[in-house]
Amino acid sequence: MLNTGNPRGEETQPPTYLHGEALARDPWAERYGPWLILAFAIIFSLFLLFMQLIGQTPGKSFSLKGTSDIFQFAGEALGFLFCVRIALRLRKVSNQLRRQMLGNQTERRAAGDLADLHNEALVARRAFLAWSSLSIAIALYACGQAIWTSYDIRMSSADVPFPGLYDIGFVASYPFFLIGTLLLTRRNKASVGRVRLLLDSLAVIGTSLTLSWFFLLSPIIAGLTQQPSTGAAVLSIYFPTGDLFLVAIGAFLMFSPLASRAQQPVFMLLCMGLFFLAVTDSLLAYYSLSNSFNTGTLQDVLWPLSMALVGLAAIEYPRSVAREQEQAERLKGLGLGNANHAAPTKLSQLSLTAQTIIPFILVLATCALLLTNIAPRGGATLVEADLVALALVLIVIARQALTLLENNRLTMQMRGELVISRRELQVTRREANEATRSAQDKQVMEEGITTLREVHARVARGDIRARAQAISGPLLPIAISLNLMLDRISALAQRGEKYDQLANECRTLQEGVERLGQGSAPWSEDQTMPRGATELRSVYLGLAHVYRMQESQKRRIAASMESMSKLTRRISEALSEIKRSHIFTKEENAGFERMVLDRVVREVDLLEQQQSNAISLLVHNREHVSQPPVIESQHALSSQHSLISSQHSLNSNEHHIDSSQYRNAGYTPQPANVPVYHNGNSTLENPFEQRAYQIQRLKQIPLDK
């Protein structure tokens, strides 16, 4: 297809939504056609005015007649050229659609696509035949004009015979004009609408022809001095009648349902061309009857202008189809459906009302004029007036009968549609109720989901006290299960907290027991006794009681040790005085007894030293209770081990030194560290017991023989 916006006519791809007759657009003709016709009409009119101003007489001046005839033929040829171009393009589109349909049949496409292609091919074929008929009509009219020109250049315009051979082309063009105009209608309309349109056209044409005959043509023919021939009379009636019929058909097609709103510009141009043709033919018939027609007047502009307007209508036809398809595509994109279902405007309602009323008004007015003005003349005129009035009334009656039939059909159709509408309304209400119920359920579901989501978010943040409240609908079991699960989680959390508390207090209790076992207080001075768990409170109290008992025992032991230390010190002083007495001052008395006394003194000193160490250890433990118990115990153990090791070394030395003396005295001493066994078990479990055993043995040794 040629692009409309390209002045050079370069071929480009059309929009994808254009199809069918819209592909037959002629961009060059759409761009330059109106300007060519306007320039032709202006130049032709100015030429005629100029020739008359310079003194050229119409009908007698050869240059004026020849140039006027050439202009007329050129204008008709221009209209013929436009019609032929569009007809050929429509034929090309029709053939392409037919080939595409055959290809789709071979490929076994869907039935709907094949039906659409078939309809588009038929419409394009019908449009091709319509504009071909109009092209033939223009060609026949141009042939008649050419024959007329051959007469006109050889004689005066008033001397041109009427009728003549040129009338064959003029007369033959009218059927083709009528066929082409009727073929432009859409085929998808009801037959009742076509018959009604035909009756309305007959009513308008009948009233126009009746008024033209009784008030214009008949008086003119009767007033002529020389009666015209039968052919002249017939042609004088034929041309105005044919023109009026074509104008009426075009006008009714423009405002009737057989043409869409997008096609109104096409029928407007076509009606204008036919109207100009009717006016100039009526003037030609009048001037031909009176032998006063002359070539070279402004009337000559109407013939080529009428044919050129028909050609301009041909250019507008595919563009109107493309405009209609663009509008349908735009409405489809907006989701408004088909443009044909749009609400009627006030202008369309007024045009429909005028289309319905005007034929009746014209018929009634014509009948009234015939009965009041023509019937009183009497004679044959009365009979003619009565017959014409009867024919017009019959047309009106037939029109009313068709209207009644159409109304009955529409009534039945409306009843059926009303029943269907009621059923659809019930279905729609049921669907609306279901939709409302579904929307409510959905809203309840969304609210429940929102509540559950909020509860889940709170639980995720650690708030296990959150609960799903006031939830209804299908989410109620889920909410109940969630609440039960949260209750269990809350109980487990409380148990966990209780367990952690018990674990912490058990750890504290363990530390207190360890400190108590190491001789320290269960709790430091800056730490109070735990009072958390009731289960362990008695244990804490018992541990505190044990610590108090231990402290009291330590104090009693310390007091006993101090008293023993004092007694031991006194014993040591007494032994020292005995040793310094006169009994042991002499050499001869320094025997075994002196040795034993020295040993006893050493043992008493060692005992006093051990008691002092034990007392200092108790005081040190009492003063440093807050110190780490492990370090204190290690210090005490190291002191005890040092004392015991020194005692053991002393005992071993004394044993080795004095063993010979014991043997000379007839007594074999036993080692100090020899344990005493009782029932197979040793009774000396620590160094203090061993030392007590040694002292007991020393008491049993005799001092002299």
C-alpha positions as CSV (number, residue, x, y, z in Angstrom):
1,M,0.0,0.0,0.0
2,L,1.0,3.6,-0.6
3,N,1.7,5.8,2.4
4,T,-0.7,8.8,2.7
5,G,2.0,11.0,4.2
6,N,4.6,10.4,1.5
7,P,4.1,12.9,-1.3
8,R,6.3,11.0,-3.7
9,G,4.1,7.9,-3.4
10,E,6.8,5.6,-2.1
11,E,5.4,2.2,-1.1
12,T,5.6,1.5,2.6
13,Q,4.1,-1.1,4.9
14,P,0.5,-0.1,6.0
15,P,-0.5,-0.3,9.7
16,T,-1.3,-3.8,10.8
17,Y,-4.9,-3.0,11.8
18,L,-5.9,-1.8,8.3
19,H,-7.4,-4.5,6.1
20,G,-9.8,-5.0,3.2
21,E,-10.9,-1.9,1.3
22,A,-8.7,0.4,3.4
23,L,-5.7,-1.0,1.6
24,A,-6.9,0.6,-1.7
25,R,-6.1,4.1,-0.6
26,D,-4.4,6.4,-3.2
27,P,-2.1,8.8,-1.3
28,W,-1.3,10.9,-4.4
29,A,-5.0,11.4,-5.2
30,E,-5.9,12.1,-1.6
31,R,-3.1,14.7,-1.4
32,Y,-3.6,16.5,-4.8
33,G,-7.1,15.5,-6.0
34,P,-9.1,18.2,-4.1
35,W,-6.7,20.9,-5.1
36,L,-6.8,19.9,-8.7
37,I,-10.6,20.0,-8.7
38,L,-10.7,23.3,-6.9
39,A,-8.2,24.8,-9.3
40,F,-10.1,23.4,-12.3
41,A,-13.4,25.0,-11.2
42,I,-11.8,28.4,-10.4
43,I,-9.8,28.5,-13.7
44,F,-12.8,27.4,-15.8
45,S,-15.1,30.0,-14.1
46,L,-12.6,32.8,-14.5
47,F,-12.1,31.8,-18.1
48,L,-15.8,32.0,-18.9
49,L,-16.2,35.4,-17.1
50,F,-13.1,36.7,-18.9
51,M,-14.4,35.6,-22.3
52,Q,-17.7,37.2,-21.7
53,L,-16.1,40.4,-20.5
54,I,-14.0,40.7,-23.6
55,G,-17.1,40.5,-25.8
56,Q,-17.3,36.8,-26.7
57,T,-20.9,35.8,-27.2
58,P,-21.9,32.4,-25.7
59,G,-23.1,29.9,-28.3
60,K,-21.6,31.9,-31.2
61,S,-17.9,32.4,-30.4
62,F,-16.0,29.5,-31.7
63,S,-13.1,30.0,-29.3
64,L,-15.4,30.3,-26.3
65,K,-17.4,27.2,-27.3
66,G,-14.3,25.1,-28.2
67,T,-12.4,26.0,-25.1
68,S,-15.5,25.5,-22.9
69,D,-16.1,22.1,-24.5
70,I,-12.5,21.1,-23.9
71,F,-12.7,22.2,-20.2
72,Q,-15.9,20.2,-19.8
73,F,-14.3,17.1,-21.3
74,A,-11.2,17.6,-19.2
75,G,-13.2,17.9,-16.0
76,E,-15.1,14.7,-16.8
77,A,-11.9,13.0,-17.7
78,L,-10.5,14.0,-14.3
79,G,-13.4,12.4,-12.5
80,F,-13.1,9.3,-14.7
81,L,-9.4,9.0,-13.9
82,F,-10.0,9.1,-10.1
83,C,-12.8,6.5,-10.3
84,V,-10.7,4.2,-12.5
85,R,-7.7,4.4,-10.1
86,I,-9.8,3.5,-7.1
87,A,-11.6,0.8,-9.0
88,L,-8.3,-0.8,-10.1
89,R,-6.9,-0.6,-6.5
90,L,-10.1,-2.3,-5.2
91,R,-9.8,-5.0,-7.8
92,K,-6.2,-5.6,-6.7
93,V,-7.2,-5.8,-3.1
94,S,-10.1,-8.2,-3.9
95,N,-7.7,-10.5,-5.8
96,Q,-5.2,-10.5,-3.0
97,L,-7.9,-11.3,-0.4
98,R,-9.1,-14.1,-2.6
99,R,-5.6,-15.6,-3.0
100,Q,-5.1,-15.3,0.7
101,M,-8.4,-17.0,1.4
102,L,-7.4,-19.9,-0.9
103,G,-4.0,-20.1,0.8
104,N,-5.7,-20.3,4.2
105,Q,-8.0,-23.0,2.9
106,T,-5.0,-25.0,1.8
107,E,-3.4,-24.5,5.2
108,R,-6.6,-25.5,6.9
109,R,-7.0,-22.4,9.0
110,A,-9.9,-21.7,11.4
111,A,-13.4,-21.3,10.0
112,G,-13.8,-17.9,11.6
113,D,-10.7,-16.5,9.8
114,L,-11.8,-18.0,6.5
115,A,-15.3,-16.4,6.9
116,D,-13.7,-13.0,7.7
117,L,-11.5,-13.2,4.6
118,H,-14.4,-14.3,2.5
119,N,-16.6,-11.3,3.6
120,E,-13.8,-8.9,3.1
121,A,-13.2,-10.2,-0.4
122,L,-16.9,-9.9,-1.2
123,V,-17.1,-6.3,0.1
124,A,-14.0,-5.4,-1.9
125,R,-15.4,-7.0,-5.0
126,R,-18.7,-5.1,-4.5
127,A,-16.9,-1.8,-4.0
128,F,-14.9,-2.5,-7.2
129,L,-18.1,-3.1,-9.1
130,A,-19.7,0.1,-7.7
131,W,-16.9,2.4,-8.7
132,S,-16.5,0.5,-12.0
133,S,-20.2,1.3,-12.7
134,L,-19.6,4.9,-11.8
135,S,-16.6,5.0,-14.0
136,I,-18.6,3.6,-16.9
137,A,-21.3,6.2,-16.2
138,I,-18.8,9.0,-16.3
139,A,-17.2,7.6,-19.5
140,L,-20.7,7.4,-21.2
141,Y,-21.4,10.9,-20.1
142,A,-18.0,12.1,-21.5
143,C,-18.8,10.3,-24.8
144,G,-22.0,12.2,-25.0
145,Q,-20.2,15.4,-24.3
146,A,-17.7,14.6,-27.0
147,I,-20.5,14.0,-29.6
148,W,-22.1,17.2,-28.4
149,T,-18.8,19.0,-28.9
150,S,-18.7,17.8,-32.5
151,Y,-22.1,19.4,-33.1
152,D,-21.3,22.5,-31.2
153,I,-18.1,23.4,-33.0
154,R,-19.9,23.1,-36.4
155,M,-23.0,25.1,-35.7
156,S,-24.6,27.5,-33.3
157,S,-25.5,26.0,-29.9
158,A,-29.2,26.9,-30.5
159,D,-29.1,24.9,-33.8
160,V,-27.8,21.7,-32.2
161,P,-30.6,19.1,-32.8
162,F,-32.5,17.9,-29.7
163,P,-32.7,15.0,-29.3
164,G,-29.4,13.8,-30.9
165,L,-26.8,11.1,-30.9
166,Y,-25.1,12.6,-27.9
167,D,-28.3,11.9,-25.9
168,I,-27.5,8.1,-26.1
169,G,-24.4,8.6,-23.8
170,F,-26.3,10.9,-21.5
171,V,-29.3,8.5,-21.2
172,A,-27.2,5.4,-20.8
173,S,-25.1,6.9,-18.0
174,Y,-28.1,7.1,-15.6
175,P,-28.6,3.4,-15.0
176,F,-24.9,3.0,-14.2
177,F,-25.0,5.9,-11.9
178,L,-27.9,4.3,-10.1
179,I,-26.3,0.8,-10.0
180,G,-23.0,2.2,-8.7
181,T,-24.8,4.2,-6.0
182,L,-26.8,1.3,-4.8
183,L,-23.7,-1.0,-4.8
184,L,-22.1,1.3,-2.3
185,T,-24.6,0.2,0.4
186,R,-23.6,-2.4,3.0
187,R,-25.0,-5.9,2.5
188,N,-25.3,-6.8,6.1
189,K,-28.6,-4.8,6.7
190,A,-32.2,-6.0,6.8
191,S,-34.2,-6.2,3.6
192,V,-37.0,-4.3,5.2
193,G,-34.7,-1.3,5.5
194,R,-33.9,-1.5,1.8
195,V,-37.6,-1.6,0.8
196,R,-38.3,1.3,3.1
197,L,-35.5,3.3,1.7
198,L,-36.8,2.6,-1.8
199,L,-40.3,3.7,-0.9
200,D,-39.0,6.9,0.8
201,S,-37.0,7.6,-2.4
202,L,-40.0,7.1,-4.6
203,A,-42.0,9.4,-2.4
204,V,-39.5,12.2,-2.6
205,I,-38.9,11.7,-6.3
206,G,-42.6,11.4,-7.0
207,T,-43.3,14.7,-5.1
208,S,-40.4,16.4,-6.9
209,L,-41.4,15.2,-10.3
210,T,-45.1,16.0,-9.7
211,L,-44.3,19.5,-8.7
212,S,-41.9,19.9,-11.5
213,W,-44.3,18.6,-14.1
214,F,-47.5,20.4,-13.0
215,F,-46.0,23.7,-12.1
216,L,-42.9,24.0,-14.5
217,L,-42.5,21.5,-17.4
218,S,-46.2,21.2,-18.4
219,P,-46.9,24.9,-18.6
220,I,-43.6,25.5,-20.5
221,I,-44.4,22.7,-23.0
222,A,-47.9,24.0,-23.4
223,G,-46.8,27.5,-24.0
224,L,-44.3,26.7,-26.8
225,T,-45.3,27.9,-30.2
226,Q,-43.9,24.8,-31.8
227,Q,-44.8,21.5,-30.1
228,P,-41.7,19.4,-29.5
229,S,-41.3,15.9,-30.7
230,T,-42.1,12.9,-28.5
231,G,-38.4,12.1,-28.0
232,A,-37.7,15.7,-26.9
233,A,-40.6,15.5,-24.4
234,V,-39.5,12.2,-23.0
235,L,-36.0,13.3,-22.6
236,S,-37.1,16.5,-21.0
237,I,-38.8,14.5,-18.4
238,Y,-36.2,11.7,-18.3
239,F,-33.2,13.8,-17.4
240,P,-34.8,15.7,-14.4
241,T,-36.5,12.5,-13.2
242,G,-33.2,10.6,-13.3
243,D,-31.3,13.4,-11.7
244,L,-33.9,13.7,-8.9
245,F,-33.9,10.0,-8.4
246,L,-30.1,9.8,-8.1
247,V,-30.1,12.8,-5.7
248,A,-32.7,11.2,-3.6
249,I,-30.9,7.8,-3.5
250,G,-27.7,9.5,-2.5
251,A,-29.3,11.6,0.2
252,F,-31.1,8.7,1.7
253,L,-28.0,6.6,1.6
254,M,-26.1,9.3,3.4
255,F,-28.6,9.5,6.3
256,S,-29.9,5.9,6.2
257,P,-28.7,2.9,8.3
258,L,-27.3,1.3,5.1
259,A,-24.3,3.6,5.4
260,S,-22.0,4.1,8.4
261,R,-21.1,7.4,9.9
262,A,-17.7,7.2,8.4
263,Q,-19.2,6.8,4.9
264,Q,-21.2,10.1,5.1
265,P,-18.4,12.2,3.5
266,V,-18.4,9.8,0.5
267,F,-22.2,10.1,0.0
268,M,-22.0,13.8,0.6
269,L,-19.6,14.3,-2.3
270,L,-21.6,11.9,-4.4
271,C,-24.8,13.8,-3.7
272,M,-23.2,17.1,-4.4
273,G,-22.0,15.8,-7.8
274,L,-25.5,14.3,-8.6
275,F,-27.2,17.5,-7.4
276,F,-25.1,19.7,-9.7
277,L,-25.8,17.2,-12.5
278,A,-29.6,17.4,-11.8
279,V,-29.5,21.2,-11.8
280,T,-27.6,21.5,-15.1
281,D,-29.7,18.8,-16.8
282,S,-32.9,20.5,-15.8
283,L,-31.6,23.8,-17.2
284,L,-30.5,22.0,-20.3
285,A,-33.9,20.5,-20.8
286,Y,-35.6,23.8,-20.3
287,Y,-33.3,25.7,-22.7
288,S,-33.4,22.8,-25.2
289,L,-37.2,23.0,-25.4
290,S,-37.0,26.7,-26.0
291,N,-34.1,26.5,-28.4
292,S,-32.2,29.0,-26.2
293,F,-29.3,26.9,-24.9
294,N,-25.9,28.4,-25.6
295,T,-22.4,27.0,-24.8
296,G,-20.1,29.3,-22.8
297,T,-22.2,30.3,-19.8
298,L,-21.4,29.6,-16.1
299,Q,-23.8,26.6,-16.5
300,D,-21.0,24.8,-18.3
301,V,-19.0,24.6,-15.1
302,L,-21.6,22.4,-13.4
303,W,-21.2,19.4,-15.8
304,P,-17.5,18.7,-15.3
305,L,-17.7,19.8,-11.6
306,S,-20.4,17.1,-11.0
307,M,-18.2,14.4,-12.6
308,A,-15.1,15.6,-10.7
309,L,-17.0,15.5,-7.4
310,V,-18.0,11.9,-8.1
311,G,-14.3,11.1,-8.7
312,L,-13.4,12.9,-5.4
313,A,-16.0,10.7,-3.7
314,A,-14.1,7.7,-5.1
315,I,-10.9,9.0,-3.5
316,E,-12.6,9.5,-0.2
317,Y,-14.2,6.0,-0.1
318,P,-11.1,3.9,0.9
319,R,-10.0,6.7,3.3
320,S,-13.4,6.6,5.0
321,V,-13.1,2.8,5.4
322,A,-9.6,3.3,6.9
323,R,-10.8,6.0,9.2
324,E,-13.6,3.7,10.4
325,Q,-11.1,0.9,11.1
326,E,-8.8,3.2,12.9
327,Q,-11.7,4.4,15.1
328,A,-12.7,0.8,15.8
329,E,-9.1,-0.1,16.7
330,R,-8.9,2.9,19.0
331,L,-12.1,2.0,20.7
332,K,-10.9,-1.6,21.0
333,G,-7.7,-0.3,22.6
334,L,-9.7,1.7,25.1
335,G,-11.9,-1.3,25.9
336,L,-15.2,0.4,24.6
337,G,-16.1,-2.3,22.1
338,N,-17.4,-1.7,18.6
339,A,-18.1,1.8,17.5
340,N,-21.4,0.8,16.1
341,H,-22.7,0.2,19.6
342,A,-21.9,3.7,20.8
343,A,-24.7,5.8,22.1
344,P,-26.5,7.9,19.4
345,T,-25.9,11.6,19.5
346,K,-28.5,14.4,19.1
347,L,-27.4,15.0,15.5
348,S,-28.0,11.4,14.6
349,Q,-31.4,11.3,16.3
350,L,-32.4,14.5,14.5
351,S,-31.3,13.1,11.2
352,L,-33.2,9.9,11.8
353,T,-36.4,11.8,12.8
354,A,-36.1,14.0,9.7
355,Q,-35.6,11.0,7.5
356,T,-38.8,9.5,8.8
357,I,-41.0,12.6,8.7
358,I,-39.9,14.4,5.5
359,P,-41.4,11.9,3.0
360,F,-44.8,12.1,4.7
361,I,-44.7,15.9,4.8
362,L,-43.7,16.1,1.2
363,V,-46.5,13.7,0.1
364,L,-49.1,15.4,2.2
365,A,-48.1,18.8,0.9
366,T,-48.0,17.6,-2.7
367,C,-51.5,16.0,-2.4
368,A,-52.8,19.2,-0.8
369,L,-51.5,21.3,-3.7
370,L,-52.9,18.9,-6.3
371,L,-56.3,18.9,-4.8
372,T,-56.5,22.6,-4.2
373,N,-54.7,24.1,-7.2
374,I,-54.6,21.4,-10.0
375,A,-57.9,19.5,-9.5
376,P,-60.1,22.6,-10.1
377,R,-58.8,22.8,-13.7
378,G,-60.9,19.8,-14.6
379,G,-60.6,17.6,-17.7
380,A,-57.5,15.5,-18.2
381,T,-55.5,17.5,-15.7
382,L,-58.0,16.5,-12.9
383,V,-57.5,12.8,-13.8
384,E,-53.7,13.2,-13.8
385,A,-53.7,14.9,-10.5
386,D,-56.0,12.3,-8.9
387,L,-53.8,9.4,-10.2
388,V,-50.6,11.0,-9.0
389,A,-52.2,11.8,-5.6
390,L,-53.4,8.2,-5.4
391,A,-49.9,6.8,-6.3
392,L,-48.3,9.0,-3.6
393,V,-50.9,7.9,-1.0
394,L,-50.3,4.3,-1.9
395,I,-46.6,4.8,-1.5
396,V,-47.3,6.3,2.0
397,I,-49.6,3.4,2.8
398,A,-46.9,0.9,1.8
399,R,-44.4,2.8,3.8
400,Q,-46.7,2.7,6.9
401,A,-47.3,-1.1,6.3
402,L,-43.6,-1.7,6.3
403,T,-43.2,0.4,9.4
404,L,-45.9,-1.6,11.2
405,L,-44.2,-4.9,10.1
406,E,-40.8,-3.5,11.3
407,N,-42.4,-2.4,14.5
408,N,-43.9,-5.8,15.1
409,R,-40.6,-7.4,14.4
410,L,-38.8,-5.0,16.7
411,T,-41.5,-5.6,19.4
412,M,-41.1,-9.4,19.2
413,Q,-37.3,-8.9,19.2
414,M,-37.6,-6.6,22.2
415,R,-39.7,-9.2,24.0
416,G,-37.3,-11.9,23.3
417,E,-34.4,-9.7,24.3
418,L,-36.4,-8.6,27.4
419,V,-36.8,-12.3,28.4
420,I,-33.1,-12.9,27.8
421,S,-32.3,-9.7,29.7
422,R,-34.3,-10.8,32.7
423,R,-32.5,-14.2,32.7
424,E,-29.2,-12.4,32.3
425,L,-30.2,-10.1,35.1
426,Q,-31.0,-13.0,37.4
427,V,-27.7,-14.6,36.4
428,T,-26.0,-11.3,37.0
429,R,-27.6,-10.8,40.4
430,R,-26.7,-14.3,41.4
431,E,-23.1,-13.8,40.2
432,A,-23.1,-10.4,41.9
433,N,-24.3,-12.1,45.2
434,E,-21.7,-14.8,44.8
435,A,-19.0,-12.1,44.0
436,T,-20.1,-10.1,47.1
437,R,-20.0,-13.2,49.2
438,S,-16.6,-14.1,47.8
439,A,-15.4,-10.6,48.4
440,Q,-16.6,-10.7,52.0
441,D,-15.0,-14.1,52.5
442,K,-11.8,-12.8,50.9
443,Q,-11.9,-9.7,53.1
444,V,-12.4,-11.9,56.2
445,M,-9.6,-14.1,54.9
446,E,-7.3,-11.1,54.4
447,E,-8.1,-9.7,57.8
448,G,-7.4,-13.1,59.4
449,I,-4.1,-13.5,57.4
450,T,-3.1,-10.0,58.5
451,T,-3.8,-10.8,62.2
452,L,-1.9,-14.1,61.9
453,R,1.0,-12.3,60.2
454,E,1.1,-9.7,63.0
455,V,1.0,-12.5,65.6
456,H,3.8,-14.3,63.8
457,A,5.9,-11.1,63.6
458,R,5.4,-10.5,67.4
459,V,6.4,-14.1,68.1
460,A,9.4,-13.8,65.8
461,R,10.5,-10.7,67.8
462,G,10.3,-12.8,71.0
463,D,6.9,-11.8,72.3
464,I,5.5,-15.3,73.0
465,R,2.6,-13.7,74.9
466,A,1.0,-12.7,71.6
467,R,-2.3,-14.4,70.8
468,A,-4.6,-14.4,67.7
469,Q,-7.9,-12.8,68.9
470,A,-11.3,-12.4,67.1
471,I,-10.6,-14.5,64.0
472,S,-13.6,-15.9,62.2
473,G,-14.0,-17.9,59.0
474,P,-11.9,-20.7,57.6
475,L,-8.8,-19.5,59.5
476,L,-10.4,-20.1,62.9
477,P,-9.0,-23.6,63.3
478,I,-5.6,-22.3,62.4
479,A,-5.8,-19.5,64.9
480,I,-6.9,-22.0,67.6
481,S,-4.0,-24.3,66.8
482,L,-1.6,-21.3,66.8
483,N,-2.9,-20.2,70.2
484,L,-2.5,-23.7,71.6
485,M,1.0,-23.9,70.2
486,L,1.9,-20.5,71.7
487,D,0.5,-21.6,75.0
488,R,2.7,-24.7,74.9
489,I,5.7,-22.6,73.9
490,S,5.0,-20.1,76.7
491,A,4.8,-23.0,79.2
492,L,8.1,-24.4,77.9
493,A,9.6,-21.0,78.1
494,Q,8.6,-20.7,81.8
495,R,10.0,-24.1,82.4
496,G,13.2,-23.1,80.7
497,E,13.4,-19.9,82.8
498,K,12.8,-22.0,85.9
499,Y,15.5,-24.5,84.8
500,D,18.0,-21.7,84.1
501,Q,17.3,-20.3,87.6
502,L,17.8,-23.7,89.2
503,A,20.9,-24.3,87.2
504,N,22.3,-20.9,88.3
505,E,21.5,-21.5,91.9
506,C,22.8,-25.1,91.7
507,R,26.0,-23.6,90.3
508,T,26.1,-21.1,93.2
509,L,25.4,-23.9,95.7
510,Q,28.2,-26.0,94.2
511,E,30.6,-23.0,94.5
512,G,29.5,-22.6,98.1
513,V,30.0,-26.2,98.9
514,E,33.5,-26.1,97.4
515,R,34.3,-23.0,99.4
516,L,33.0,-24.6,102.5
517,G,35.0,-27.8,101.8
518,Q,38.1,-25.6,101.4
519,G,37.5,-24.0,104.8
520,S,36.1,-20.7,103.5
521,A,32.7,-19.2,103.8
522,P,30.0,-20.4,101.2
523,W,29.5,-16.8,100.1
524,S,31.8,-13.8,100.1
525,E,31.1,-10.8,102.3
526,D,29.7,-8.7,99.4
527,Q,27.4,-11.7,98.3
528,T,24.2,-12.5,100.0
529,M,22.6,-15.9,100.3
530,P,20.4,-16.7,97.2
531,R,16.7,-16.6,97.9
532,G,15.3,-17.5,94.4
533,A,14.1,-21.1,94.3
534,T,12.1,-22.4,97.2
535,E,13.3,-25.9,96.5
536,L,16.9,-25.0,97.3
537,R,16.3,-22.5,100.2
538,S,16.5,-25.3,102.8
539,V,19.8,-26.4,101.3
540,Y,21.2,-22.9,101.4
541,L,20.1,-22.6,105.1
542,G,21.6,-26.0,105.9
543,L,24.9,-25.0,104.2
544,A,24.9,-21.8,106.2
545,H,24.3,-23.8,109.4
546,V,27.1,-26.2,108.5
547,Y,29.4,-23.2,108.0
548,R,28.5,-21.7,111.4
549,M,29.0,-25.1,113.1
550,Q,32.4,-25.4,111.3
551,E,33.4,-21.9,112.4
552,S,32.4,-22.6,116.0
553,Q,34.3,-25.9,116.0
554,K,37.3,-24.0,114.6
555,R,37.1,-21.5,117.4
556,R,36.8,-24.3,120.0
557,I,39.8,-26.1,118.5
558,A,41.8,-22.9,118.4
559,A,41.0,-22.3,122.0
560,S,42.0,-25.8,122.9
561,M,45.1,-25.5,120.9
562,E,46.0,-22.3,122.7
563,S,45.5,-23.9,126.1
564,M,47.5,-27.0,125.0
565,S,50.2,-24.7,123.7
566,K,50.4,-22.9,127.1
567,L,50.6,-26.3,128.9
568,T,53.2,-27.5,126.5
569,R,55.2,-24.3,127.1
570,R,55.0,-24.9,130.8
571,I,56.1,-28.5,130.4
572,S,59.0,-27.4,128.3
573,E,60.0,-24.8,130.9
574,A,59.7,-27.5,133.6
575,L,61.8,-29.9,131.7
576,S,64.4,-27.2,131.1
577,E,64.5,-26.5,134.9
578,I,64.9,-30.2,135.6
579,K,67.7,-30.4,133.1
580,R,69.4,-27.5,134.7
581,S,69.0,-29.0,138.2
582,H,71.9,-30.4,140.2
583,I,70.9,-34.0,139.4
584,F,72.0,-33.7,135.8
585,T,74.9,-31.3,136.4
586,K,77.4,-33.9,137.3
587,E,79.2,-35.9,134.6
588,E,78.6,-39.2,136.2
589,N,74.9,-38.7,136.3
590,A,74.7,-37.7,132.6
591,G,73.8,-41.0,131.3
592,F,70.8,-42.5,129.6
593,E,68.4,-40.4,131.7
594,R,70.0,-37.2,130.5
595,M,69.7,-38.4,126.9
596,V,66.0,-39.2,127.4
597,L,65.4,-35.9,129.0
598,D,67.0,-34.1,126.1
599,R,64.8,-36.1,123.8
600,V,61.7,-35.2,125.8
601,V,62.6,-31.6,125.7
602,R,63.1,-31.7,122.0
603,E,59.8,-33.5,121.5
604,V,58.0,-30.9,123.7
605,D,59.6,-28.1,121.8
606,L,58.5,-29.7,118.6
607,L,55.0,-30.2,119.9
608,E,54.9,-26.5,120.9
609,Q,56.1,-25.5,117.5
610,Q,53.4,-27.6,115.8
611,Q,50.7,-26.2,118.1
612,S,51.9,-22.7,117.3
613,N,51.8,-23.4,113.6
614,A,48.3,-24.9,113.9
615,I,47.1,-21.9,115.8
616,S,48.6,-19.5,113.3
617,L,47.0,-21.5,110.5
618,L,43.6,-21.2,112.1
619,V,44.0,-17.5,112.7
620,H,45.2,-17.1,109.1
621,N,42.2,-19.0,107.7
622,R,39.8,-16.9,109.8
623,E,41.4,-13.6,108.7
624,H,41.6,-14.5,105.0
625,V,38.3,-16.2,104.4
626,S,37.7,-14.0,101.3
627,Q,40.9,-15.3,99.7
628,P,40.8,-18.1,97.1
629,P,40.4,-21.3,99.1
630,V,42.7,-23.3,96.8
631,I,45.7,-21.1,97.6
632,E,45.0,-21.3,101.4
633,S,44.7,-25.0,101.4
634,Q,47.9,-25.4,99.5
635,H,49.7,-23.1,102.0
636,A,48.3,-25.1,105.0
637,L,49.2,-28.4,103.4
638,S,52.7,-27.2,102.6
639,S,53.2,-26.1,106.3
640,Q,52.0,-29.4,107.6
641,H,54.2,-31.4,105.2
642,S,57.2,-29.3,106.3
643,L,56.6,-29.9,110.0
644,I,56.0,-33.6,109.4
645,S,59.1,-34.0,107.3
646,S,61.2,-32.2,110.0
647,Q,59.7,-34.4,112.7
648,H,60.4,-37.5,110.7
649,S,64.0,-36.5,110.1
650,L,64.5,-35.7,113.8
651,N,63.0,-39.0,114.8
652,S,65.1,-40.9,112.4
653,N,68.3,-39.2,113.6
654,E,67.5,-39.9,117.2
655,H,66.6,-43.4,116.4
656,H,69.9,-44.0,114.7
657,I,71.9,-42.2,117.4
658,D,70.4,-43.8,120.5
659,S,69.6,-47.2,119.2
660,S,72.9,-48.5,120.5
661,Q,72.2,-47.1,123.9
662,Y,68.8,-48.7,123.9
663,R,70.4,-52.0,123.0
664,N,73.1,-51.7,125.7
665,A,70.3,-51.1,128.2
666,G,68.6,-54.4,127.3
667,Y,65.7,-52.7,125.4
668,T,65.2,-52.7,121.7
669,P,63.1,-49.6,120.8
670,Q,60.8,-49.7,117.9
671,P,60.8,-47.1,115.2
672,A,58.6,-44.1,116.0
673,N,56.7,-44.4,112.8
674,V,55.8,-48.0,113.2
675,P,52.0,-48.2,112.9
676,V,49.9,-50.2,115.2
677,Y,47.6,-52.6,113.3
678,H,44.2,-53.4,114.6
679,N,42.2,-56.1,112.9
680,G,44.4,-55.8,109.9
681,N,44.0,-52.1,109.5
682,S,46.4,-49.3,110.4
683,T,45.2,-47.0,113.2
684,L,47.7,-44.2,112.4
685,E,46.2,-42.3,109.6
686,N,48.1,-39.0,110.0
687,P,51.3,-37.6,111.5
688,F,49.6,-36.3,114.6
689,E,48.4,-39.8,115.5
690,Q,51.9,-41.1,114.8
691,R,53.3,-38.5,117.1
692,A,50.9,-39.4,119.9
693,Y,51.9,-43.0,119.5
694,Q,55.6,-42.1,119.9
695,I,54.9,-40.1,123.0
696,Q,52.9,-43.0,124.4
697,R,55.8,-45.3,123.7
698,L,58.3,-43.0,125.4
699,K,56.2,-43.0,128.5
700,Q,56.7,-46.8,128.6
701,I,60.5,-46.7,128.4
702,P,62.3,-47.0,131.7
703,L,64.6,-44.2,132.8
704,D,67.1,-46.4,134.6
705,K,67.9,-50.0,135.0
